[in-house]
Amino acid sequence: MRREILKLFAEHNTVLSPGAWEYLSQCEDPRNMAEEMICSCDKLPFPISVEWLESFNVVKETKPVTNNSNPSEFSSDELITVLHDITGNSTCTGELNDFVTYFTDRFRRLKTILSKRREASGCMDIVRVKRRAGKAKVIALIGDITEIRGGYKILTLEDESGKIKGFINPDSLAYTKDIIEDEVLIAIGEIGRKKSGYEATFFIDDIVRPSVPKMRNNRIKKGFQGKIAFTGDIHVGSTSFMKDSWDRFNTWINSDDKMAREIKYLVIPGDLIDGIGIYPNQRDDLEIHDIYEQYREVARILKQIPNRITIICIPGNHDMVRNPEPQPSLPEEITSLFPPNVKFYGNPSFLNLCDLKLLMYHGSSITDLSDILPNVTPDSPISAMSEMLERRHLVPVYGKNTPIAPEKEDHLVINEIPDIFVTGHIHRTQVDEYHGVMLINSSTWQEQTDYQKMRDIKPDPAKVVILDSYSRKVSIKSFV
């Protein structure tokens, strides 16, 4: 079998590193896995490494196992590991130099990801590229973008060695790829001959983004066989909070319904409350005008959820944390109001949840992306989430409606590929996959407000997405 698999990869112009073969050989069906990788990927890396196999979600010992343990015997808390969270790790001082440090770290992290792509072979620093004419590749952060007569685009490309002007023809492949400011990518093209008195110009033919490998998530989860429920944007305190629908949900989750009894986690990606002063004339939309009373009320209704269920929460733009992202967890004076089965993390957070890598982000930048990308609309948050994965950044463009705190490390880079990526904010309910990553935009428990009508936000409320962590099957229950 080993010889057959090596020959199969050789026919597609690549080889397995020694460690990669050992890793692949421990799968239930190595040949089938090899064929799946070849069919799923446009281009295979050379060579194929263990790290790439892990990113493809190839997991050792995927043979089905018999689990005689009762799911209720597992401690939900023991199955949560924090992989990344800003809480307690903020270094932001607000000085101008913080932004230089922040964007340098963003560039380095995304450059590291891009450098692993096959297309990165032959990339050079901009300072070297500017000295020569001919074919060229650079890994660069995109600065300002200007469109001139005829539809041509002029943009600034920057790395740690210098800057260069890029020129994109409307007939080029690069023109079709909706390049935005502040993203980091591989630019492929040609340096024009430098004329006396003029700067070198980079004629860009194509670009390559960090993205995620095209894969099929086939990970088998051992031991834990319960279900994970996703909902969000509860907005307690608002006159539009759907109390009757929430009561129906509460009755169901406390019932003897088989699906309800199997839920072990409830994931809420932000906006537990409606907050105070979030938008103009919000006071007219509030039933509870004290922010602490809003939190006491949401703590009360979450106490009614069975304590066998661990509730995982991050803040959103309506919660009592700083507005710039990344946002730390809610302060202790708030979290102390909640029962011990409610766990709080920052926005975003990256968790290992019963051997599933879960990326939680409230989703404020979805509206930014819908404003600047033609294929992204507020009614389809999944399209924005796909763009975030494609660019490997949760807030890929700076200076729009989503403020960014200039931390020394860019906590918004998607360093690791998640199994599940969940957001909220838009008040829609959507589930899809992107290159094998499950995408979930959670629902809301708030009816449409006058402010939402003005912004043409059409909620899809009172729904809960339920994931079987073992089979990856998804159900959506409505409590309207």
Phi and psi in degrees as a GROMACS rama.xvg file:
@    title "Ramachandran Plot"
@    xaxis  label "Phi"
@    yaxis  label "Psi"
@TYPE xy
-58.2468  -45.0386  ARG-2
-63.8504  -39.713  ARG-3
-63.3939  -42.2615  GLU-4
-69.487  -42.3876  ILE-5
-62.3458  -37.9687  LEU-6
-66.052  -38.9286  LYS-7
-60.7096  -44.2612  LEU-8
-70.2321  -36.0893  PHE-9
-62.3114  -35.5202  ALA-10
-65.8472  -16.9019  GLU-11
-113.322  28.2145  HIS-12
61.7979  39.569  ASN-13
-152.065  173.292  THR-14
-139.01  163.85  VAL-15
-95.94  135.562  LEU-16
-68.4815  158.898  SER-17
-55.0946  -43.21  PRO-18
-67.2424  -32.4615  GLY-19
-67.3221  -40.3707  ALA-20
-62.5107  -43.7554  TRP-21
-60.8966  -40.0819  GLU-22
-66.2204  -47.4981  TYR-23
-65.35  -34.8637  LEU-24
-65.248  -16.7331  SER-25
-89.515  2.18463  GLN-26
-75.593  162.525  CYS-27
-63.2724  -41.8171  GLU-28
-136.755  83.4429  ASP-29
-57.9123  -39.684  PRO-30
-66.3977  -43.52  ARG-31
-61.9803  -39.0146  ASN-32
-65.0038  -40.8551  MET-33
-62.1707  -44.2858  ALA-34
-63.8475  -37.0177  GLU-35
-65.7612  -40.226  GLU-36
-63.8145  -43.2595  MET-37
-64.1601  -40.3514  ILE-38
-72.2413  -30.6382  CYS-39
-85.0038  -23.1024  SER-40
-107.307  134.66  CYS-41
-64.9158  -43.9751  ASP-42
-137.911  130.432  LYS-43
-87.2863  145.742  LEU-44
-70.2335  161.324  PRO-45
-130.215  117.522  PHE-46
-81.0923  173.909  PRO-47
-82.4916  123.525  ILE-48
-105.736  169.906  SER-49
-61.8126  -40.4574  VAL-50
-60.4534  -39.6246  GLU-51
-68.8216  -38.5741  TRP-52
-61.4459  -39.5475  LEU-53
-64.7218  -39.8033  GLU-54
-66.5635  -25.757  SER-55
-81.8471  -2.38535  PHE-56
67.9068  31.7504  ASN-57
-78.0775  121.428  VAL-58
-119.871  134.542  VAL-59
-65.8512  152.606  LYS-60
54.1922  54.7347  GLU-61
-87.3765  11.2304  THR-62
-65.6642  139.388  LYS-63
-57.0714  140.121  PRO-64
-118.517  148.699  VAL-65
-88.1235  125.69  THR-66
-115.234  109.068  ASN-67
-90.8692  -1.36842  ASN-68
-77.5335  145.799  SER-69
-77.5611  126.975  ASN-70
-53.2381  -30.2846  PRO-71
-69.942  -14.139  SER-72
-77.572  -17.1002  GLU-73
-81.7568  136.91  PHE-74
-82.9953  120.44  SER-75
-60.485  -38.6331  SER-76
-60.5023  -37.6156  ASP-77
-68.878  -16.96  GLU-78
-98.5988  11.0624  LEU-79
-111.334  124.595  ILE-80
-124.686  129.411  THR-81
-81.813  116.094  VAL-82
-91.9609  -32.1406  LEU-83
-160.32  131.375  HIS-84
-162.976  131.753  ASP-85
-69.849  -22.3783  ILE-86
-53.498  121.94  THR-87
80.3232  0.88885  GLY-88
-122.462  13.6152  ASN-89
-72.5805  135.829  SER-90
-121.514  6.93515  THR-91
-70.0364  129.227  CYS-92
-111.569  -11.4377  THR-93
86.1707  6.78184  GLY-94
-82.0135  155.705  GLU-95
-58.4509  -38.1583  LEU-96
-65.2884  -20.7773  ASN-97
-59.9734  -34.7917  ASP-98
-69.5154  -36.1707  PHE-99
-62.6344  -46.0738  VAL-100
-62.6445  -42.2083  THR-101
-61.807  -50.4356  TYR-102
-70.6534  -28.8018  PHE-103
-64.2795  -43.1813  THR-104
-67.0134  -40.0404  ASP-105
-57.3694  -48.079  ARG-106
-61.6938  -46.0279  PHE-107
-63.9474  -41.4055  ARG-108
-65.3011  -44.6839  ARG-109
-72.7884  -31.2057  LEU-110
-63.6147  -39.6798  LYS-111
-60.4727  -42.2445  THR-112
-65.8745  -45.5755  ILE-113
-64.7681  -33.5847  LEU-114
-63.8138  -19.0534  SER-115
-84.3427  -8.9071  LYS-116
-79.5361  147.786  ARG-117
-60.3057  -34.2703  ARG-118
-69.047  -12.6437  GLU-119
-76.7277  -12.1629  ALA-120
-59.1518  126.995  SER-121
92.2122  1.28206  GLY-122
-67.4694  142.789  CYS-123
-128.765  158.79  MET-124
-66.1046  149.934  ASP-125
-59.9307  -38.034  ILE-126
-60.8055  -31.073  VAL-127
-80.303  -39.4182  ARG-128
-61.8784  -37.3718  VAL-129
-65.9311  -18.0317  LYS-130
-87.8311  -3.07625  ARG-131
-136.379  160.151  ARG-132
-107.686  157.69  ALA-133
114.57  -168.058  GLY-134
-59.7405  142.933  LYS-135
-154.088  152.597  ALA-136
-136.499  138.439  LYS-137
-138.754  152.276  VAL-138
-101.925  119.085  ILE-139
-143.738  154.979  ALA-140
-91.274  135.708  LEU-141
-86.1201  125.772  ILE-142
-91.6697  -134.772  GLY-143
-68.7658  148.083  ASP-144
-124.526  127.776  ILE-145
-126.568  134.171  THR-146
-102.764  130.713  GLU-147
-114.75  -179.674  ILE-148
-54.0444  139.131  ARG-149
88.6924  -0.316668  GLY-150
85.0245  0.691497  GLY-151
-67.5524  147.675  TYR-152
-115.676  136.867  LYS-153
-117.447  129.7  ILE-154
-138.492  158.373  LEU-155
-99.7494  128.884  THR-156
-109.098  138.487  LEU-157
-140.511  136.89  GLU-158
-131.66  -169.303  ASP-159
-73.6739  -8.47825  GLU-160
-98.2621  -19.056  SER-161
162.234  -167.509  GLY-162
-127.434  158.313  LYS-163
-151.337  147.869  ILE-164
-82.7312  133.933  LYS-165
-108.237  148.16  GLY-166
-130.28  124.155  PHE-167
-118.766  122.437  ILE-168
-81.3067  139.487  ASN-169
-58.2304  -20.4844  PRO-170
-87.4477  -4.82269  ASP-171
-83.2001  159.15  SER-172
-65.3315  -35.4246  LEU-173
-59.4793  -32.4064  ALA-174
-63.3195  -29.2112  TYR-175
-82.8103  -3.77023  THR-176
-102.032  15.5357  LYS-177
49.3802  60.316  ASP-178
-69.9219  136.573  ILE-179
-123.49  158.884  ILE-180
-64.1112  146.794  GLU-181
78.9566  -4.41739  ASP-182
-81.1835  157.459  GLU-183
-113.536  129.729  VAL-184
-152.559  172.045  LEU-185
-94.0252  124.614  ILE-186
-105.529  130.835  ALA-187
-120.913  129.331  ILE-188
-179.954  -140.293  GLY-189
-143.719  138.13  GLU-190
-88.3333  122.85  ILE-191
-71.2117  155.29  GLY-192
-62.7307  129.216  ARG-193
-75.8414  124.062  LYS-194
-95.084  152.953  LYS-195
-57.8925  127.963  SER-196
86.1175  -2.38959  GLY-197
-119.278  148.738  TYR-198
-76.3788  155.54  GLU-199
-64.1908  142.834  ALA-200
-119.723  135.746  THR-201
-103.158  112.075  PHE-202
-88.4847  109.106  PHE-203
-91.6448  123.216  ILE-204
-93.7539  -37.0318  ASP-205
-154.32  162.682  ASP-206
-132.998  158.481  ILE-207
-132.135  129.267  VAL-208
-97.5605  165.586  ARG-209
-60.4004  -46.7395  PRO-210
50.5674  -168.201  SER-211
-130.777  148.042  VAL-212
-60.5857  144.212  PRO-213
-71.6048  120.646  LYS-214
-149.21  165.919  MET-215
-116.403  118.653  ARG-216
-75.0773  110.657  ASN-217
-120.647  24.544  ASN-218
-71.2071  130.745  ARG-219
-96.6339  128.809  ILE-220
-97.1825  128.071  LYS-221
-94.2657  151.25  LYS-222
79.7486  -65.4006  GLY-223
-86.7104  124.573  PHE-224
-129.054  25.9633  GLN-225
-84.9046  -170.302  GLY-226
-116.89  153.341  LYS-227
-116.852  127.314  ILE-228
-104.093  143.136  ALA-229
-125.911  126.269  PHE-230
-147.704  -179.664  THR-231
-174.329  -179.584  GLY-232
45.8397  61.7796  ASP-233
-70.9893  -41.0156  ILE-234
59.2772  43.9083  HIS-235
-62.645  138.735  VAL-236
108.884  -19.4926  GLY-237
-83.6622  146.388  SER-238
-66.7707  -16.0028  THR-239
-94.6123  3.58376  SER-240
-61.9503  129.081  PHE-241
-87.1952  76.8552  MET-242
-60.8641  -43.0306  LYS-243
-63.4605  -41.522  ASP-244
-65.3337  -41.1158  SER-245
-63.0378  -39.5891  TRP-246
-62.4568  -37.9722  ASP-247
-64.478  -41.3396  ARG-248
-62.0915  -43.841  PHE-249
-63.1619  -40.5321  ASN-250
-63.1281  -43.1281  THR-251
-65.3272  -45.4677  TRP-252
-71.2879  -18.2007  ILE-253
-94.1851  1.47647  ASN-254
-85.5516  -178.679  SER-255
-91.5212  11.0525  ASP-256
-55.8688  133.175  ASP-257
-57.0921  -44.7946  LYS-258
-65.0986  -42.2091  MET-259
-62.5376  -39.5212  ALA-260
-68.4109  -23.2173  ARG-261
-88.0756  -6.9465  GLU-262
-72.3116  126.04  ILE-263
-110.144  -23.203  LYS-264
-135.104  144.588  TYR-265
-123.695  117.094  LEU-266
-103.388  126.333  VAL-267
-126.294  104.776  ILE-268
-86.1585  54.2064  PRO-269
104.281  165.602  GLY-270
60.8784  58.8969  ASP-271
-65.1392  -34.8842  LEU-272
-123.044  171.809  ILE-273
-85.8422  -21.434  ASP-274
78.0781  -172.622  GLY-275
-130.454  132.228  ILE-276
67.2868  29.9571  GLY-277
-78.8221  -35.5066  ILE-278
-142.838  164.746  TYR-279
-57.5201  134.86  PRO-280
60.4586  26.7724  ASN-281
-60.9486  -29.7893  GLN-282
-53.7854  -33.2895  ARG-283
-68.5989  -18.185  ASP-284
-100.478  6.49386  ASP-285
-101.149  136.798  LEU-286
-92.9478  -34.3387  GLU-287
-115.904  118.693  ILE-288
-96.7878  -3.94402  HIS-289
-105.817  124.933  ASP-290
-65.8123  -33.2715  ILE-291
-69.6868  -34.9838  TYR-292
-68.1948  -33.5809  GLU-293
-60.5195  -44.1563  GLN-294
-69.4947  -35.393  TYR-295
-62.7067  -37.6323  ARG-296
-70.5789  -42.0597  GLU-297
-68.7425  -32.3227  VAL-298
-63.8263  -38.5885  ALA-299
-63.3575  -44.8951  ARG-300
-74.8244  -27.4237  ILE-301
-75.8675  -23.8868  LEU-302
-64.6901  -23.1416  LYS-303
-77.3469  -14.6561  GLN-304
-70.7897  136.976  ILE-305
-52.3478  135.696  PRO-306
-72.5259  -5.42724  ASN-307
-72.7335  -15.8332  ARG-308
-95.2592  126.016  ILE-309
-86.3403  125.242  THR-310
-100.988  123.874  ILE-311
-110.311  121.217  ILE-312
-126.019  142.938  CYS-313
-125.113  161.926  ILE-314
-81.3014  163.285  PRO-315
-128.31  -171.261  GLY-316
-72.3684  -11.1934  ASN-317
-94.4343  -8.66068  HIS-318
-85.7234  169.749  ASP-319
-88.4194  66.8253  MET-320
-138.357  174.182  VAL-321
-61.7042  151.218  ARG-322
-75.61  -42.3551  ASN-323
-63.8222  145.862  PRO-324
-99.7434  146.889  GLU-325
-75.0351  149.301  PRO-326
-105.531  132.837  GLN-327
-71.4537  170.729  PRO-328
-61.7751  161.956  SER-329
-57.3058  147.551  LEU-330
-67.3585  160.38  PRO-331
-61.8  -31.1453  GLU-332
-62.9624  -22.3037  GLU-333
-92.9015  -48.7701  ILE-334
-62.812  -26.2007  THR-335
-68.4286  -14.4504  SER-336
-76.8337  -15.2938  LEU-337
-100.035  155.588  PHE-338
-67.2441  161.03  PRO-339
-65.156  -17.2971  PRO-340
-82.2302  -0.816288  ASN-341
-97.8713  118.64  VAL-342
-108.9  139.173  LYS-343
-118.652  136.4  PHE-344
-135.831  174.852  TYR-345
-82.7433  173.697  GLY-346
-117.213  111.054  ASN-347
-84.8335  168.351  PRO-348
-135.649  146.414  SER-349
-121.473  113.099  PHE-350
-119.693  150.638  LEU-351
-99.36  110.698  ASN-352
-115.864  106.579  LEU-353
44.8414  50.6155  CYS-354
70.3525  13.6265  ASP-355
-107.377  131.421  LEU-356
-84.6231  114.717  LYS-357
-112.208  118.179  LEU-358
-100.675  119.086  LEU-359
-111.285  127.461  MET-360
-144.072  133.357  TYR-361
-60.0129  -44.6533  HIS-362
111.912  19.9268  GLY-363
-58.2382  -33.5718  SER-364
-73.1422  -7.75209  SER-365
-57.8227  -40.9729  ILE-366
-68.3256  -35.0256  THR-367
-60.3099  -47.7216  ASP-368
-67.0078  -32.6833  LEU-369
-70.2223  -21.8429  SER-370
-79.9481  -25.756  ASP-371
-116.506  -15.3834  ILE-372
-111.423  126.481  LEU-373
-65.1052  -25.6906  PRO-374
-91.2598  2.33672  ASN-375
-112.538  129.411  VAL-376
-129.245  153.986  THR-377
-59.292  -27.8211  PRO-378
-76.2888  -9.72708  ASP-379
-131.161  72.9172  SER-380
-59.9615  -25.6356  PRO-381
-59.7236  -35.1103  ILE-382
-65.3749  -36.7858  SER-383
-68.7447  -39.6665  ALA-384
-63.567  -37.2689  MET-385
-62.9814  -39.9661  SER-386
-65.9622  -35.8798  GLU-387
-62.9465  -43.6587  MET-388
-66.1951  -38.9791  LEU-389
-61.6817  -37.8278  GLU-390
-94.4739  -5.40853  ARG-391
55.7626  41.1568  ARG-392
-152.936  138.226  HIS-393
-79.2493  -27.6198  LEU-394
-131.393  75.3997  VAL-395
-67.0246  -21.154  PRO-396
-117.994  134.321  VAL-397
-96.9947  148.596  TYR-398
93.2526  7.45558  GLY-399
-93.1575  -141.889  LYS-400
-80.1705  -18.7259  ASN-401
-94.3122  107.771  THR-402
-72.9122  146.032  PRO-403
-119.299  131.621  ILE-404
-82.5141  126.4  ALA-405
-77.7525  76.4448  PRO-406
-73.2309  160.426  GLU-407
-65.7865  -29.1723  LYS-408
-114.025  140.85  GLU-409
-84.2974  98.9228  ASP-410
-77.8577  0.00176397  HIS-411
-98.2286  -5.92626  LEU-412
-70.6959  136.784  VAL-413
-88.4129  85.1937  ILE-414
-68.5661  -44.5361  ASN-415
-107.956  151.085  GLU-416
-84.3414  121.667  ILE-417
-79.7267  162.028  PRO-418
-82.9894  -37.0641  ASP-419
-130.992  134.604  ILE-420
-122.982  115.81  PHE-421
-120.71  136.795  VAL-422
-134.135  176.842  THR-423
-139.519  -126.045  GLY-424
72.5944  -45.2375  HIS-425
-85.6514  -10.4574  ILE-426
65.9949  30.7475  HIS-427
-113.051  164.154  ARG-428
-121.146  110.713  THR-429
-142.85  144.643  GLN-430
-136.482  134.007  VAL-431
-159.945  -176.534  ASP-432
-129.144  148.876  GLU-433
-134.376  109.832  TYR-434
53.4161  35.5639  HIS-435
93.455  -8.4867  GLY-436
-89.3357  126.343  VAL-437
-76.5286  126.996  MET-438
-107.832  128.521  LEU-439
-131.756  121.408  ILE-440
-106.017  117.909  ASN-441
-76.9343  159.571  SER-442
-78.355  -167.039  SER-443
-138.322  166.11  THR-444
-121.304  31.6024  TRP-445
-125.26  127.945  GLN-446
-69.531  168.699  GLU-447
-66.0831  127.039  GLN-448
-92.178  168.6  THR-449
-61.9284  -37.0136  ASP-450
-65.0513  -39.108  TYR-451
-68.0299  -35.9906  GLN-452
-61.6779  -41.9459  LYS-453
-61.9261  -35.6511  MET-454
-94.0986  7.02434  ARG-455
59.543  38.5874  ASP-456
-92.6739  117.246  ILE-457
-110.2  101.129  LYS-458
-69.2466  155.469  PRO-459
-123.409  76.4115  ASP-460
-86.6363  170.93  PRO-461
58.3843  43.6196  ALA-462
-125.75  151.211  LYS-463
-128.33  126.434  VAL-464
-90.1523  130.366  VAL-465
-122.552  122.19  ILE-466
-110.308  128.523  LEU-467
-82.4276  110.772  ASP-468
-67.722  -18.3633  SER-469
-87.5196  -46.1973  TYR-470
-96.1199  -14.6467  SER-471
68.0147  17.7132  ARG-472
-77.6081  140.837  LYS-473
-117.587  137.14  VAL-474
-125.361  150.408  SER-475
-125.543  122.362  ILE-476
-108.632  135.25  LYS-477
-105.483  138.856  SER-478
-123.541  23.8637  PHE-479
